[in-house]
Amino acid sequence: MIESNELNSFIDNIPDFFDLKSSDQIDYFVYFLTVEKNNPDTQINLVRECFQSLNLTPYSNISQYLISNIKGKEKNTPKFLRTKNGYQLHRNLRIALESNIIKNPVKAKLKKELREILTYVTNPIENEFLNEAINCFEISAYRASIVMVWNLTVDHLYEYILKHELDSFNLALSKNTDKRVKISKISNKDDFSEIPENKFIEFCRSANIISNDIRKILDAKLGIRNSYAHPSNIVVTESKTTEFIEDIIKNVILKYKL
């Protein structure tokens, strides 16, 4: 079931949407049904429902349009990918459509908030790294920005522990019983690479370096990073990426100062 208010809000951010050909409107409907709704794919009946929800005459043959644009016409790249349960946007089309939604006030606000966060990260190396991650976000390379911010966060915690909490961390590490962890003491930053990231978070908590609430945040964000760091049908949304970056920067990078 299509939520009319939600669809209308989305359409309001697309210049001259109602002047577009109905075939071009299909492209935006598929974007709405997958990227905006955070679904891996969508079906023909839902695209048709979008037309009906906006009181528009549906494209004459939605199925044929989607199918004919899986392979692309002549030298054009494909618009859609066929999935087990329906259709999803080809990456190139998603990027092209997003460039037309750039005036979205919500998106502009999110970008502004991320740039403001950047001003509080005073370490020059971390600032440059975070700046690259935000650049990825702004060109819709959401997977890359999530992976980069996670790597920055883990590296920040390594530096923080080496500077402030090494004895506490090593004490917790010395009590380890997990055979996957082969190291019993941290002497330099490279040693941390011997510890799986989920165990690293566990040791930080048992050493009282982080609170239980921060542990929950890191565990959740690690799960997201793991889901998005590998090829999959999972759609990485702008809002999810923003929440990931804001949450982890504000609660980890800015909280545990070097």
GUPA-663978 format. One record per residue (C-alpha): residue in one letter; chain; residue number from 1; x, y, z. Coordinates in Angstrom, 1 decimal, padded with zeros to 4 digits. Layout:
! GUPA-663978
   code   unit   pos        u        v        w
      A      A   NUM        X        Y        Z
...
! end
This chain:
! GUPA-663978
   code   unit   pos        u        v        w
      M      A     1    000.0    000.0    000.0
      I      A     2    001.4    003.4   -001.1
      E      A     3    001.3    006.2    001.5
      S      A     4    000.0    009.2   -000.6
      N      A     5    001.5    011.8    001.7
      E      A     6    004.9    010.2    001.6
      L      A     7    004.9    009.9   -002.1
      N      A     8    003.7    013.4   -002.6
      S      A     9    006.5    014.7   -000.3
      F      A    10    009.0    012.9   -002.4
      I      A    11    007.5    014.2   -005.7
      D      A    12    007.6    017.7   -004.4
      N      A    13    011.4    017.6   -004.5
      I      A    14    011.5    016.7   -008.2
      P      A    15    011.4    019.8   -010.5
      D      A    16    008.6    019.6   -013.1
      F      A    17    007.8    016.1   -012.2
      F      A    18    004.2    016.3   -013.7
      D      A    19    005.6    017.6   -017.0
      L      A    20    007.7    014.5   -017.4
      K      A    21    006.8    011.6   -019.8
      S      A    22    005.0    008.8   -017.9
      S      A    23    008.0    006.6   -018.8
      D      A    24    010.4    008.9   -017.0
      Q      A    25    008.0    009.1   -014.1
      I      A    26    008.4    005.3   -013.7
      D      A    27    012.1    005.8   -013.1
      Y      A    28    011.3    008.1   -010.1
      F      A    29    008.6    005.7   -008.8
      V      A    30    011.1    002.8   -008.8
      Y      A    31    013.5    005.1   -006.9
      F      A    32    010.9    006.0   -004.4
      L      A    33    009.8    002.4   -003.9
      T      A    34    013.4    001.1   -003.4
      V      A    35    015.8    003.8   -002.2
      E      A    36    013.3    006.0   -000.3
      K      A    37    011.4    003.1    001.1
      N      A    38    014.6    001.1    001.8
      N      A    39    013.4   -002.0   -000.1
      P      A    40    015.8   -004.2   -002.1
      D      A    41    013.4   -004.2   -005.1
      T      A    42    009.8   -003.4   -006.2
      Q      A    43    007.0   -004.9   -008.3
      I      A    44    005.0   -003.7   -011.3
      N      A    45    001.8   -003.4   -009.3
      L      A    46    003.4   -001.0   -006.9
      V      A    47    004.6    001.2   -009.7
      R      A    48    001.1    001.3   -011.1
      E      A    49   -000.2    002.1   -007.7
      C      A    50    002.1    005.2   -007.6
      F      A    51    000.4    006.5   -010.8
      Q      A    52   -003.0    005.9   -009.2
      S      A    53   -002.0    007.5   -005.9
      L      A    54   -001.1    010.7   -007.8
      N      A    55   -004.2    010.6   -010.0
      L      A    56   -002.1    010.1   -013.1
      T      A    57   -002.8    007.9   -016.1
      P      A    58   -000.5    004.9   -015.8
      Y      A    59    002.1    004.2   -018.5
      S      A    60    000.5    001.9   -021.0
      N      A    61    002.7   -001.1   -020.4
      I      A    62    004.8   -000.8   -017.3
      S      A    63    006.0   -004.4   -017.5
      Q      A    64    007.4   -004.0   -021.0
      Y      A    65    009.1   -000.7   -020.1
      L      A    66    010.9   -002.3   -017.2
      I      A    67    011.9   -005.3   -019.2
      S      A    68    013.1   -003.4   -022.2
      N      A    69    015.3   -001.2   -020.0
      I      A    70    017.0   -004.1   -018.3
      K      A    71    019.5   -004.5   -021.2
      G      A    72    019.4   -000.9   -022.3
      K      A    73    018.6    000.5   -025.7
      E      A    74    021.3    000.9   -028.3
      K      A    75    024.3    002.4   -026.6
      N      A    76    022.4    003.4   -023.5
      T      A    77    023.2    001.7   -020.2
      P      A    78    020.5   -000.3   -018.5
      K      A    79    018.1    001.5   -016.2
      F      A    80    017.0   -001.5   -014.1
      L      A    81    018.1   -004.8   -012.8
      R      A    82    015.9   -007.9   -012.6
      T      A    83    015.8   -009.5   -009.1
      K      A    84    014.1   -012.7   -007.9
      N      A    85    011.1   -010.7   -006.7
      G      A    86    010.9   -007.8   -009.0
      Y      A    87    013.1   -004.9   -010.2
      Q      A    88    015.7   -002.5   -008.7
      L      A    89    017.5    000.6   -010.1
      H      A    90    020.7    000.3   -012.0
      R      A    91    023.4    002.2   -010.1
      N      A    92    023.9    004.7   -012.9
      L      A    93    020.2    005.6   -013.1
      R      A    94    020.1    006.0   -009.3
      I      A    95    022.9    008.5   -009.4
      A      A    96    021.3    010.4   -012.3
      L      A    97    018.0    010.6   -010.5
      E      A    98    019.6    011.8   -007.3
      S      A    99    021.2    014.6   -009.1
      N      A   100    017.8    015.9   -010.0
      I      A   101    016.6    015.7   -006.3
      I      A   102    019.6    017.7   -005.1
      K      A   103    017.3    020.6   -004.1
      N      A   104    015.7    018.4   -001.5
      P      A   105    015.7    020.6    001.6
      V      A   106    016.1    017.5    003.8
      K      A   107    019.2    016.4    001.9
      A      A   108    020.6    019.9    002.1
      K      A   109    020.1    020.0    005.8
      L      A   110    021.8    016.6    006.3
      K      A   111    024.8    017.7    004.3
      K      A   112    025.0    020.9    006.4
      E      A   113    024.9    018.9    009.6
      L      A   114    027.7    016.6    008.5
      R      A   115    029.9    019.6    007.5
      E      A   116    029.2    021.1    010.9
      I      A   117    030.4    017.9    012.6
      L      A   118    033.6    018.1    010.6
      T      A   119    034.5    021.4    012.3
      Y      A   120    034.6    019.7    015.7
      V      A   121    037.1    017.0    014.6
      T      A   122    040.4    018.9    015.4
      N      A   123    042.9    016.1    014.7
      P      A   124    044.1    017.1    011.2
      I      A   125    044.6    013.5    009.9
      E      A   126    041.2    012.4    011.2
      N      A   127    039.6    015.6    009.8
      E      A   128    041.0    015.0    006.4
      F      A   129    039.8    011.4    006.5
      L      A   130    036.3    012.4    007.6
      N      A   131    036.2    015.0    004.9
      E      A   132    036.8    012.4    002.3
      A      A   133    034.1    010.3    003.8
      I      A   134    031.6    013.2    003.7
      N      A   135    032.7    013.8    000.1
      C      A   136    031.6    010.2   -000.6
      F      A   137    028.3    010.9    001.0
      E      A   138    027.7    014.0   -001.0
      I      A   139    028.1    012.1   -004.3
      S      A   140    025.9    009.3   -003.0
      A      A   141    028.7    006.8   -002.5
      Y      A   142    027.0    005.8    000.8
      R      A   143    028.7    002.4    001.2
      A      A   144    032.1    004.0    000.9
      S      A   145    031.3    006.7    003.4
      I      A   146    030.0    004.2    006.0
      V      A   147    033.1    002.0    005.6
      M      A   148    035.4    005.0    005.9
      V      A   149    033.7    006.4    009.0
      W      A   150    033.8    003.0    010.7
      N      A   151    037.5    002.7    009.9
      L      A   152    038.1    006.1    011.3
      T      A   153    036.2    005.3    014.5
      V      A   154    038.1    002.1    015.2
      D      A   155    041.5    003.8    014.5
      H      A   156    040.5    006.7    016.8
      L      A   157    039.7    004.2    019.6
      Y      A   158    043.1    002.5    019.0
      E      A   159    044.8    005.8    019.4
      Y      A   160    042.7    006.7    022.5
      I      A   161    043.6    003.4    024.2
      L      A   162    047.3    003.7    023.5
      K      A   163    047.3    007.2    024.9
      H      A   164    045.0    006.9    027.9
      E      A   165    043.8    003.3    028.6
      L      A   166    046.5    000.9    027.6
      D      A   167    046.9   -000.8    031.0
      S      A   168    043.2   -001.2    031.5
      F      A   169    042.8   -002.7    028.0
      N      A   170    045.7   -005.1    028.5
      L      A   171    044.3   -006.2    031.8
      A      A   172    040.9   -007.1    030.1
      L      A   173    042.8   -008.7    027.2
      S      A   174    044.8   -010.9    029.7
      K      A   175    041.6   -012.4    030.9
      N      A   176    040.5   -013.4    027.4
      T      A   177    039.4   -017.1    026.9
      D      A   178    038.4   -016.8    023.3
      K      A   179    040.8   -018.9    021.2
      R      A   180    040.3   -016.7    018.2
      V      A   181    042.3   -014.0    019.9
      K      A   182    045.9   -015.1    019.8
      I      A   183    047.4   -012.0    021.3
      S      A   184    047.6   -011.3    025.1
      K      A   185    049.1   -007.8    025.2
      I      A   186    049.0   -004.7    023.1
      S      A   187    052.3   -002.9    022.6
      N      A   188    051.6   -000.8    019.5
      K      A   189    048.7    000.0    017.2
      D      A   190    049.5   -002.8    014.7
      D      A   191    048.8   -005.3    017.5
      F      A   192    045.1   -004.4    017.5
      S      A   193    044.7   -005.9    014.0
      E      A   194    045.1   -009.3    015.7
      I      A   195    041.7   -008.8    017.5
      P      A   196    038.4   -009.2    015.7
      E      A   197    036.5   -006.0    015.8
      N      A   198    033.5   -007.4    017.8
      K      A   199    036.0   -008.7    020.4
      F      A   200    037.8   -005.4    020.4
      I      A   201    034.5   -003.7    021.4
      E      A   202    033.9   -006.4    024.0
      F      A   203    037.3   -005.8    025.6
      C      A   204    036.8   -002.0    025.6
      R      A   205    033.6   -002.6    027.6
      S      A   206    035.0   -005.1    030.0
      A      A   207    037.9   -002.7    030.6
      N      A   208    035.4    000.1    031.4
      I      A   209    036.8    002.2    028.6
      I      A   210    033.4    002.6    027.1
      S      A   211    030.0    002.5    028.7
      N      A   212    027.4   -000.2    027.9
      D      A   213    025.4    002.3    025.9
      I      A   214    028.4    003.1    023.7
      R      A   215    029.0   -000.7    023.3
      K      A   216    025.5   -001.1    022.0
      I      A   217    026.1    001.8    019.5
      L      A   218    029.3    000.3    018.3
      D      A   219    027.9   -003.2    018.0
      A      A   220    025.0   -001.9    015.9
      K      A   221    027.2    000.1    013.7
      L      A   222    029.6   -002.8    013.2
      G      A   223    026.6   -004.8    012.0
      I      A   224    025.6   -002.1    009.5
      R      A   225    029.2   -001.8    008.3
      N      A   226    029.4   -005.6    007.8
      S      A   227    026.1   -005.6    005.8
      Y      A   228    027.1   -002.7    003.5
      A      A   229    030.8   -003.5    003.0
      H      A   230    030.2   -006.4    000.6
      P      A   231    028.3   -006.7   -002.7
      S      A   232    024.6   -007.3   -002.0
      N      A   233    021.1   -006.3   -002.9
      I      A   234    020.8   -004.2    000.3
      V      A   235    019.9   -000.6   -000.6
      V      A   236    022.0    001.9    001.3
      T      A   237    019.9    005.0    001.9
      E      A   238    020.9    008.6    002.5
      S      A   239    019.1    008.8    005.8
      K      A   240    020.6    005.6    007.1
      T      A   241    024.1    006.8    006.2
      T      A   242    023.6    010.1    007.8
      E      A   243    022.4    008.5    011.0
      F      A   244    025.4    006.2    011.0
      I      A   245    027.9    009.1    010.6
      E      A   246    026.2    011.4    013.1
      D      A   247    025.7    008.8    015.8
      I      A   248    029.2    007.4    015.7
      I      A   249    031.0    010.7    015.4
      K      A   250    029.1    012.4    018.1
      N      A   251    029.2    009.5    020.5
      V      A   252    032.7    008.1    019.9
      I      A   253    035.0    010.4    018.0
      L      A   254    034.0    013.6    019.9
      K      A   255    033.5    011.8    023.2
      Y      A   256    036.8    010.0    023.5
      K      A   257    039.2    012.9    022.8
      L      A   258    042.9    012.1    022.1
! end
